[in-house]
Amino acid sequence: MTQEFTQQTDYVQWFRHSSPYIHAHRGKTFVLMLSGEALADANLTNTVHDIALLNSLGVRLVLVFGSRPQIETRLAQAGLTSRLHHHQRVTDTATLNCVIEATGCLRTQLEALFSMGLSNTPMHGARIRICSGNFVTARPAGVVDGVDLGHTGELRRIDHSAIRQQLELNNLVMLPNLGFSPTGEVFNLSVEEVATRTAIALQADKLILFGSEEGIRDSRGDLRSELLVATARRMVSHYLASLEDPGQPHTETARLLQAAADACEQGVPRCHLISYQQNGALLSELFTRDGTGTMVIRESYEQVRQANIEDVGGILELIAPLEEKGILVRRSRERLEAEIEQFVLVERDGAIIGCAALYPFAEEAMGELACVAIDNNYRGGERGDRLLAAVEQQARSLGLQALFVLTTRTAHWFIERGFQASGFEALPQEKKALYNFQRNSKVFVKTLAG
């Protein structure tokens, strides 16, 4: 088999696996936030190409962009000093001019990038229409601790109805970090605030925040693919408490986590933190099961549930590798369909990644724990423990007093969870009659607490 054919096969498989996400995202509303640092990064063109692809797949997009480093550059060029108070920029009239210039320049550059259509680029035939305007109403932040923040503003309202009208026309709506007042004033806003409030006002399906890092890492340095909003809020609180000067500028990670937590708590189902430096991060995050960044959510999108007849195909696919290795006894589709009500599952984003079955023997008040399987890509996340807990709860509800399991390869896993080695004689009479002596499985029993 040639390398070219292998690569083609891998591409076909990836495309097929991404198709459920293509269907799921079509017609949905995503708010994307690109900071000024992201707009200055060498990977920006690739990011624009990926955003254009989302647009062509029917995703409704609002792009919110910032301009912090570009403002700093213009202030330096004008010989002006950047002033911060309580991590907010003090925007006097001269500074506001720099803000407007930087924002206007970036808007023009983005519009140019989205207008590309050369035949040798991913933008060929895209024909994306950009819409921008006075969708954001703001007011002055005022005087804080005796310091007049000038033209630094607070967001008052998002004209979500007008934005939705543009999205219905398949236009990409672009919002800068600026707001406007009914009196005709311009205010400098936080790009994170604009992105968060826009996502909330639109009841967006996703808020995607681009940062320099891939996402959030744990104490071991491993990337967290999922983060509950309560954990995100706690991490932000710990960070803020660690600051010697509460008024110093917040880190990028803290700002993004704060934005994600605020959005999730006010109705945005999922927020994603991905890297603007990583080529293809947006597509990998949205069209693969585990993505490449960190997703902040209110509740885990993994669930343990009872199986139904529609899950038969997924269970067969999950247990097939373990059957081939002789770890599990082979089950036909017909048998699985007949026994499907005995199974509980771990489902992740619509895919079955774990299963277990409970077969009750009422006369002996015992139940068999069978067909315990976890997708090889998801081991180590306590999913087996969650399945076991669900089976034990179900067994208690049936009045069973003990569970037994027959295993040839995974004895230690069960011992670590309270099962004790037993002999053939411990099995229910009906199970003894079906015992496969050639397979020679070991018997383990666990007494269930009341």
C-alpha positions in Angstrom: 0.0 0.0 0.0 1.5 3.3 -1.1 2.0 6.3 1.3 -0.2 8.4 -1.0 -3.0 5.8 -0.8 -2.7 5.7 3.0 -2.9 9.5 3.3 -5.9 9.5 1.0 -7.6 6.8 3.2 -6.8 8.8 6.4 -8.3 11.9 4.8 -11.5 10.1 3.8 -11.8 8.6 7.3 -11.3 12.1 8.9 -13.9 13.6 6.6 -16.4 10.9 7.4 -15.9 11.3 11.1 -16.3 15.1 10.9 -19.6 14.8 9.1 -21.8 14.6 12.3 -20.2 17.9 13.4 -20.8 19.5 10.0 -24.5 18.7 10.3 -24.6 19.7 14.0 -23.1 23.2 13.4 -25.1 24.1 10.3 -27.4 27.0 11.1 -25.9 27.6 14.5 -24.6 30.9 15.7 -20.9 31.2 16.8 -19.3 34.3 18.3 -15.5 34.4 17.7 -13.1 36.7 19.5 -9.8 37.6 18.0 -7.6 39.8 20.2 -5.2 42.4 18.8 -2.4 39.9 19.4 -4.2 37.3 17.3 -4.5 39.8 14.5 -0.8 40.5 14.6 0.2 36.8 14.5 1.7 35.1 11.4 -1.1 32.5 11.5 -3.9 35.0 10.9 -4.3 34.2 7.3 -4.9 30.5 8.1 -7.4 31.5 10.8 -9.3 33.7 8.3 -9.4 30.8 5.8 -10.9 28.5 8.5 -13.5 31.1 9.5 -14.4 31.4 5.8 -14.9 27.6 5.7 -17.3 27.8 8.6 -19.3 30.4 6.8 -19.5 28.2 3.7 -20.7 25.3 5.9 -23.7 27.4 7.0 -22.5 28.6 10.4 -23.7 32.0 11.4 -20.7 34.0 12.5 -20.0 37.1 14.5 -16.3 38.1 14.7 -15.3 40.4 17.5 -11.8 41.8 17.3 -9.5 43.7 19.7 -6.6 46.1 19.2 -4.6 46.3 22.4 -1.0 46.0 21.0 -1.9 48.1 17.9 -3.1 50.9 20.3 0.1 50.7 22.3 2.1 51.0 19.1 0.2 54.1 18.0 0.5 55.7 21.4 4.3 55.2 21.3 4.5 56.7 17.8 2.5 59.7 19.0 4.7 60.1 22.1 1.8 59.4 24.4 2.0 57.3 27.6 -0.3 54.4 28.1 -2.2 54.8 31.4 -4.1 52.0 33.3 -6.3 52.2 36.3 -7.9 49.1 37.8 -6.6 47.1 34.8 -8.6 49.4 32.5 -7.1 51.8 30.0 -7.6 55.5 30.7 -8.8 56.9 27.4 -8.4 60.6 27.0 -9.1 62.4 23.7 -5.6 61.8 22.3 -5.7 58.2 23.3 -9.2 57.8 21.8 -7.8 59.0 18.4 -5.2 56.3 18.6 -7.9 53.7 19.4 -10.0 54.7 16.5 -7.1 54.7 14.1 -5.9 51.3 15.2 -9.4 49.8 15.1 -10.2 51.3 11.7 -6.9 50.0 10.2 -7.5 46.5 11.6 -11.1 46.4 10.3 -9.9 47.3 6.8 -7.2 44.6 6.9 -9.7 42.0 8.0 -12.2 43.0 5.3 -9.3 42.7 2.7 -8.4 39.2 4.0 -12.0 38.0 3.8 -12.3 39.4 0.3 -9.5 37.2 -1.1 -10.6 34.9 -3.9 -7.5 33.9 -5.9 -7.9 30.4 -7.5 -4.8 29.1 -5.7 -6.1 30.0 -2.2 -8.7 28.4 0.2 -10.7 31.6 -0.3 -11.5 30.9 -3.9 -15.2 31.2 -4.5 -15.9 32.1 -0.9 -17.5 35.5 -1.6 -18.0 36.4 2.0 -20.0 39.6 2.7 -18.8 41.6 5.8 -21.2 43.7 7.7 -20.2 46.1 10.5 -21.9 49.1 12.1 -23.2 50.7 15.3 -24.6 47.5 16.8 -23.0 48.2 20.2 -24.3 50.9 22.6 -22.0 52.1 25.4 -21.8 54.6 28.2 -18.8 56.2 30.0 -17.2 54.1 32.7 -16.9 57.4 34.6 -14.7 58.3 37.6 -13.3 55.3 39.5 -11.5 56.0 42.8 -11.0 59.6 41.8 -9.6 58.8 38.3 -11.6 59.9 35.3 -11.4 57.0 32.7 -12.4 59.4 30.0 -13.6 57.7 26.8 -13.3 54.2 28.3 -16.8 52.8 28.3 -19.1 50.2 29.6 -21.3 48.2 27.3 -25.0 49.0 27.6 -26.8 47.1 24.9 -26.2 44.9 21.9 -28.6 45.4 19.0 -29.1 41.7 18.6 -32.1 42.0 16.3 -30.2 43.9 13.7 -27.3 41.4 14.0 -29.6 38.5 13.5 -31.0 40.1 10.4 -27.5 40.2 8.9 -26.8 36.7 9.9 -30.1 35.6 8.2 -28.6 37.0 5.0 -25.5 34.9 5.5 -23.4 38.0 6.2 -20.4 37.8 8.6 -20.9 40.4 11.2 -17.7 42.1 12.5 -17.6 44.1 15.7 -14.6 46.1 17.0 -13.9 47.0 20.6 -15.8 50.2 20.2 -19.2 51.3 21.4 -21.4 54.3 20.6 -23.7 56.5 22.7 -27.0 58.1 21.8 -25.2 61.4 22.1 -22.8 60.5 19.3 -19.7 59.7 21.5 -17.3 56.8 20.8 -16.1 54.6 23.7 -13.1 52.3 24.0 -14.4 48.9 25.3 -12.9 45.6 26.4 -12.9 43.2 23.6 -13.7 40.3 26.0 -16.8 42.2 27.2 -18.0 42.9 23.7 -17.6 39.2 22.7 -19.2 37.9 25.9 -22.2 40.3 25.9 -22.7 39.7 22.1 -22.8 35.9 22.6 -25.2 36.3 25.5 -27.5 38.7 23.7 -27.6 36.5 20.6 -28.1 33.4 22.6 -25.2 32.0 20.6 -24.5 28.3 20.5 -20.8 28.9 21.0 -18.3 31.6 22.1 -14.8 30.8 20.7 -12.0 32.7 22.3 -8.6 32.8 20.6 -5.5 33.1 22.9 -1.8 32.5 22.7 -2.1 29.2 24.6 -3.9 26.0 23.4 -6.2 26.1 26.4 -6.0 25.4 30.1 -3.5 23.0 31.5 -3.7 21.1 34.9 -0.9 20.9 37.5 0.9 18.2 35.5 0.9 20.3 32.4 -1.7 18.2 30.6 -4.3 20.0 28.5 -7.8 20.1 29.9 -10.2 19.3 27.1 -13.2 20.1 29.3 -13.6 22.5 32.2 -16.8 23.0 34.2 -17.8 26.6 34.6 -17.6 26.3 38.4 -13.9 25.2 38.1 -13.2 28.0 35.7 -14.7 30.6 38.1 -12.7 29.1 41.0 -9.4 29.4 38.9 -10.2 33.0 38.2 -10.9 33.8 41.8 -7.6 32.2 42.9 -5.7 34.2 40.3 -7.3 37.5 41.4 -6.6 36.7 45.0 -3.0 36.1 44.2 -2.4 39.6 42.8 -0.4 41.9 45.0 -1.9 44.9 43.2 -5.6 44.4 42.2 -5.3 47.2 39.7 -2.5 45.5 37.6 -3.4 44.2 34.1 -4.9 40.8 34.2 -3.3 38.0 32.3 -4.7 36.8 29.0 -5.7 33.4 30.5 -7.6 35.1 33.4 -9.4 37.4 31.0 -10.5 34.5 28.7 -11.5 32.3 31.6 -13.6 35.1 33.1 -15.3 35.7 29.7 -16.0 32.0 29.3 -17.4 31.7 32.8 -19.6 34.8 32.4 -21.0 33.6 29.1 -21.7 30.1 30.3 -23.5 31.3 33.4 -25.7 33.5 31.3 -26.9 31.0 28.8 -24.1 30.2 26.2 -23.9 26.4 26.3 -20.3 26.0 25.3 -17.2 28.3 25.2 -13.9 27.3 23.7 -10.4 28.5 24.4 -8.0 27.7 21.5 -4.7 29.0 20.2 -4.5 31.6 17.4 -0.9 30.4 16.9 -1.8 26.8 16.0 -2.6 26.3 12.4 -6.1 24.6 12.1 -7.0 24.9 15.7 -10.5 26.2 15.0 -11.3 23.3 12.7 -9.8 20.7 14.9 -11.7 22.0 17.9 -15.0 22.0 16.1 -14.8 18.9 13.9 -13.1 16.3 16.1 -14.5 14.7 19.2 -11.8 16.0 21.6 -10.7 19.1 19.8 -7.4 20.9 20.5 -8.3 23.4 23.1 -10.4 23.7 26.3 -14.1 23.7 26.3 -15.9 25.5 29.2 -19.4 24.2 29.9 -22.0 24.4 32.7 -22.4 20.6 33.0 -20.3 17.8 31.6 -21.3 16.8 28.1 -20.6 13.2 29.0 -23.5 11.3 30.4 -24.2 7.9 31.8 -27.6 6.6 30.5 -29.6 3.6 29.8 -29.1 2.0 26.3 -31.8 1.7 23.7 -32.2 -0.1 20.4 -30.6 2.7 18.5 -27.3 2.2 20.4 -26.7 -1.4 19.1 -24.4 -0.3 16.3 -22.3 1.9 18.6 -21.9 -0.8 21.2 -20.9 -3.4 18.6 -18.2 -1.0 17.3 -17.0 -0.3 20.8 -16.7 -3.9 21.9 -15.4 -5.4 18.7 -11.6 -4.8 19.4 -12.0 -6.4 22.9 -13.8 -9.4 21.4 -11.0 -9.9 18.9 -8.5 -9.9 21.7 -10.5 -12.4 23.7 -11.2 -10.0 26.6 -14.9 -10.1 26.0 -17.2 -12.9 24.9 -18.5 -12.4 21.4 -22.0 -11.1 21.1 -24.1 -11.2 17.9 -26.2 -8.2 16.8 -29.3 -10.3 17.4 -28.2 -11.1 21.0 -27.3 -7.6 21.7 -30.7 -6.3 20.4 -32.5 -8.8 22.6 -30.4 -7.8 25.7 -30.1 -4.0 25.0 -32.2 -3.1 28.1 -29.5 -4.6 30.3 -26.9 -2.1 29.1 -25.8 1.3 30.5 -23.6 3.6 28.4 -21.2 6.5 28.7 -22.1 8.9 25.8 -19.8 11.7 24.8 -21.0 14.3 22.3 -23.3 11.7 20.7 -20.7 8.9 20.6 -20.7 5.8 22.8 -17.4 5.5 24.5 -18.2 3.1 27.3 -20.7 0.4 28.2 -21.6 -2.2 30.8 -24.4 -4.7 31.3 -26.3 -6.1 34.3 -27.9 -9.5 34.2 -30.0 -10.2 37.3 -30.4 -13.6 39.0 -33.3 -12.9 41.3 -33.4 -16.3 43.0 -29.9 -15.8 44.5 -30.3 -12.0 44.7 -27.2 -11.6 42.6 -26.4 -9.8 39.4 -23.7 -10.4 36.8 -21.7 -7.4 35.7 -20.7 -8.1 32.1 -19.4 -6.5 28.9 -17.5 -3.7 30.6 -15.7 -1.7 27.9 -14.2 1.7 27.6 -13.0 3.2 24.3 -9.2 3.0 24.3 -9.0 6.8 23.6 -10.9 7.6 26.9 -9.3 5.3 29.5 -8.0 6.8 32.7 -10.9 9.3 33.2 -12.8 7.3 35.8 -15.5 6.4 33.3 -15.3 2.7 34.3 -16.1 3.8 37.9 -19.1 5.8 36.7 -20.4 2.8 34.9 -19.9 0.6 37.9 -21.7 3.0 40.1 -24.6 3.1 37.7 -24.8 -0.7 37.6 -24.6 -1.0 41.4 -27.4 1.5 41.8 -29.5 -0.4 39.3 -28.8 -3.7 41.1 -29.8 -2.2 44.5 -33.1 -1.0 43.0 -33.8 -4.6 41.8 -33.2 -5.9 45.4 -29.9 -7.6 44.5 -27.4 -8.1 47.3 -24.2 -8.8 45.3 -22.5 -8.5 42.0 -20.3 -11.1 40.3 -18.0 -10.8 37.3 -16.2 -13.3 35.1 -12.9 -12.1 33.7 -9.8 -13.4 32.1 -7.6 -10.3 31.8 -8.8 -7.5 34.0 -8.9 -9.0 37.5 -6.9 -6.3 39.2 -9.3 -3.5 38.1 -12.2 -5.3 39.8 -10.2 -6.2 42.9 -9.3 -2.5 43.3 -13.0 -1.7 43.4 -14.1 -4.1 46.1 -14.5 -7.4 44.3 -13.1 -10.5 46.0 -11.9 -13.6 44.3 -14.4 -16.5 44.6 -14.8 -20.0 43.2 -17.1 -21.5 40.6 -19.4 -22.5 43.5 -20.2 -18.9 44.2 -22.1 -18.5 40.9 -25.9 -18.8 40.6 -27.1 -22.2 39.4 -28.3 -20.9 36.1 -24.9 -19.3 35.4 -23.0 -22.5 36.5 -24.8 -24.3 33.7 -23.6 -21.8 31.2 -20.0 -21.5 32.5 -17.4 -22.0 29.7 -14.7 -24.2 31.3 -12.5 -23.8 28.2 -12.4 -20.1 28.7 -11.6 -20.6 32.4 -12.7 -17.2 33.5 -12.0 -16.1 37.1 -14.9 -15.3 39.4 -15.1 -12.2 41.5 -17.9 -11.2 43.8 -18.8 -7.9 45.5 -21.3 -7.5 48.3 -23.5 -4.4 47.8 -24.0 -2.0 50.7 -27.6 -1.4 51.6 
